[in-house]
């Protein structure tokens, strides 16, 4: 088993064939009370988990938003869009099966963003990114990453998987930044910068 923190540096994923990253959050009323506060909690907010697959320094595939299987072979799968944060466990997940990834893929950057207009990290509470070793059909949590609640940013680079020789390493990033909402190029530029 591996345990990951930002301070540990890149961890070898030797023996890890399937890796999952999940994001969960709770809706909040923010500073609104009364009826408006209840409505905001009921409506929730839409955060998005996105995996940007890279070939060298170029983003070439995106899992998330409206793309659930960008490779077309199940090697990079997104669970689908949770638009509220309601529900137990992870609200959105991305699972990677390393052996099935095309050889051109050299890294994958996992980003969570308040991507759609009107969504924001400030409208969510208890944001958590979990990393799982999903090898052999069992799922074991190896990291729980909590972004700062003081950030005014709307994006967080969670982690980056990098191909090294025939194996992979995973680095916890946990860095926030601003992404222009609704702009896929801005999202990809943010991922490339990590």
C-alpha positions in Angstrom: 0.0 0.0 0.0 1.1 3.6 -0.7 0.2 6.6 1.3 0.5 10.0 -0.4 1.0 13.5 0.8 2.3 16.6 -1.0 5.4 16.6 1.1 6.4 13.0 0.2 7.2 13.8 -3.4 6.3 11.5 -6.3 5.3 8.0 -5.2 6.0 4.9 -7.3 2.8 3.2 -8.5 4.6 -0.2 -8.9 2.0 -2.9 -8.7 -0.9 -0.3 -9.0 -2.8 -1.2 -12.1 -6.0 0.9 -11.5 -6.0 4.3 -9.8 -9.1 6.3 -8.9 -9.4 9.9 -7.8 -12.6 11.2 -6.4 -13.9 14.6 -5.3 -16.7 15.1 -2.8 -18.3 18.3 -1.4 -21.3 19.5 0.5 -23.6 22.2 -0.7 -23.8 25.3 1.5 -26.0 28.3 1.9 -23.0 30.6 2.2 -24.0 33.8 4.0 -27.7 33.4 3.0 -30.2 32.5 5.7 -33.9 31.8 5.6 -35.6 30.7 2.5 -32.8 31.7 0.2 -30.3 29.7 2.3 -32.5 26.6 2.2 -32.9 27.0 -1.6 -29.1 27.3 -2.0 -28.5 24.2 0.0 -31.1 22.3 -1.9 -29.8 23.4 -5.3 -26.2 22.8 -4.3 -23.2 23.8 -6.4 -21.6 22.2 -9.4 -17.9 21.3 -9.1 -16.2 19.3 -11.8 -13.4 16.7 -11.6 -11.4 16.7 -14.9 -8.5 14.5 -15.9 -6.3 16.0 -18.7 -4.2 13.4 -20.5 -1.0 14.8 -21.9 1.4 13.7 -24.6 4.6 15.4 -23.7 3.6 19.0 -23.0 0.4 18.9 -25.1 -3.1 18.1 -23.7 -4.6 15.5 -26.0 -7.6 14.1 -24.1 -10.0 15.3 -21.4 -12.1 13.1 -19.1 -14.9 15.0 -17.5 -17.5 17.6 -18.3 -19.2 15.8 -21.2 -16.5 13.2 -22.0 -16.7 10.0 -20.0 -14.4 7.7 -22.0 -12.1 9.9 -24.0 -9.8 7.1 -25.0 -12.7 4.9 -26.2 -11.2 1.8 -24.5 -12.1 2.3 -20.8 -8.5 3.2 -19.8 -9.6 6.6 -18.5 -13.2 6.7 -17.2 -15.2 9.5 -15.6 -18.2 8.6 -13.5 -20.4 11.5 -14.8 -21.4 15.0 -13.7 -22.8 15.5 -10.2 -24.2 19.1 -10.4 -25.2 19.5 -6.7 -22.8 17.8 -4.3 -25.7 15.9 -2.8 -25.1 12.2 -1.9 -22.8 10.1 0.1 -19.2 9.3 -0.8 -17.4 10.7 -3.8 -19.5 13.0 -6.1 -17.4 12.4 -9.1 -14.5 10.0 -9.9 -11.9 9.3 -12.6 -10.4 5.9 -12.9 -7.2 5.1 -14.8 -6.2 1.6 -16.0 -2.5 2.2 -16.8 -1.8 -0.8 -18.9 -4.6 0.2 -21.4 -3.6 3.8 -21.8 -2.2 4.5 -25.3 1.6 4.7 -25.4 1.5 8.4 -26.4 0.1 9.4 -23.0 3.0 10.5 -20.8 1.1 12.1 -17.9 -2.4 12.8 -16.5 -3.2 15.9 -14.5 -6.3 15.7 -12.2 -8.0 19.1 -11.8 -11.1 20.0 -9.8 -12.8 23.2 -10.8 -15.9 25.4 -10.3 -15.9 25.4 -14.1 -19.5 26.3 -15.0 -20.7 29.9 -14.7 -22.3 30.5 -11.3 -20.5 27.7 -9.5 -17.7 28.4 -7.0 -15.6 26.8 -4.3 -17.1 29.3 -1.9 -20.6 27.7 -2.5 -19.2 24.3 -1.4 -18.0 23.0 2.0 -15.9 20.1 3.1 -14.2 19.7 -0.3 -12.1 16.5 -0.3 -10.1 14.8 -3.0 -9.4 11.1 -2.3 -6.9 8.9 -4.1 -7.6 5.2 -4.3 -5.6 2.1 -5.3 -8.3 0.2 -7.2 -6.0 -2.7 -8.2 -7.6 -6.2 -8.3 -11.2 -5.0 -7.9 -10.7 -3.7 -4.3 -10.5 0.0 -3.5 -8.1 1.2 -0.8 -7.8 4.9 0.0 -4.1 6.1 -0.2 -4.6 9.9 0.2 -7.1 12.4 1.3 -6.4 15.9 0.1 -8.1 19.0 1.5 -7.7 22.3 -0.3 -7.6 25.5 1.7 -11.0 27.1 2.4 -9.4 30.6 2.3 -8.8 30.4 -1.5 -10.7 32.7 -3.8 -9.7 30.6 -6.7 -12.0 28.3 -8.7 -9.6 25.6 -9.7 -7.4 23.1 -7.9 -4.7 20.9 -9.4 -5.1 17.8 -7.3 -2.4 15.4 -8.5 -0.4 14.4 -11.5 0.4 10.8 -12.7 3.7 10.7 -14.7 5.0 7.9 -16.9 8.6 6.9 -16.0 10.0 4.2 -18.2 7.4 1.4 -18.1 5.9 2.5 -14.8 4.0 5.4 -13.3 4.6 7.8 -10.4 1.9 10.0 -8.7 2.6 13.4 -7.2 0.1 15.2 -5.0 -0.1 18.8 -6.1 -3.0 20.5 -4.2 -2.4 23.9 -5.7 -5.3 26.3 -6.5 -5.5 28.9 -9.3 -7.9 30.9 -11.4 -9.6 29.3 -14.5 -11.9 31.4 -16.7 -15.2 29.7 -16.3 -16.6 27.8 -19.3 -13.2 28.1 -21.1 -11.7 24.7 -21.9 -8.5 26.2 -23.2 -8.0 28.0 -19.9 -8.7 24.8 -18.0 -6.1 23.0 -20.2 -3.5 25.8 -19.8 -4.0 25.5 -16.0 -3.4 21.7 -16.2 -0.3 22.1 -18.4 1.3 24.6 -16.0 1.4 21.8 -13.3 
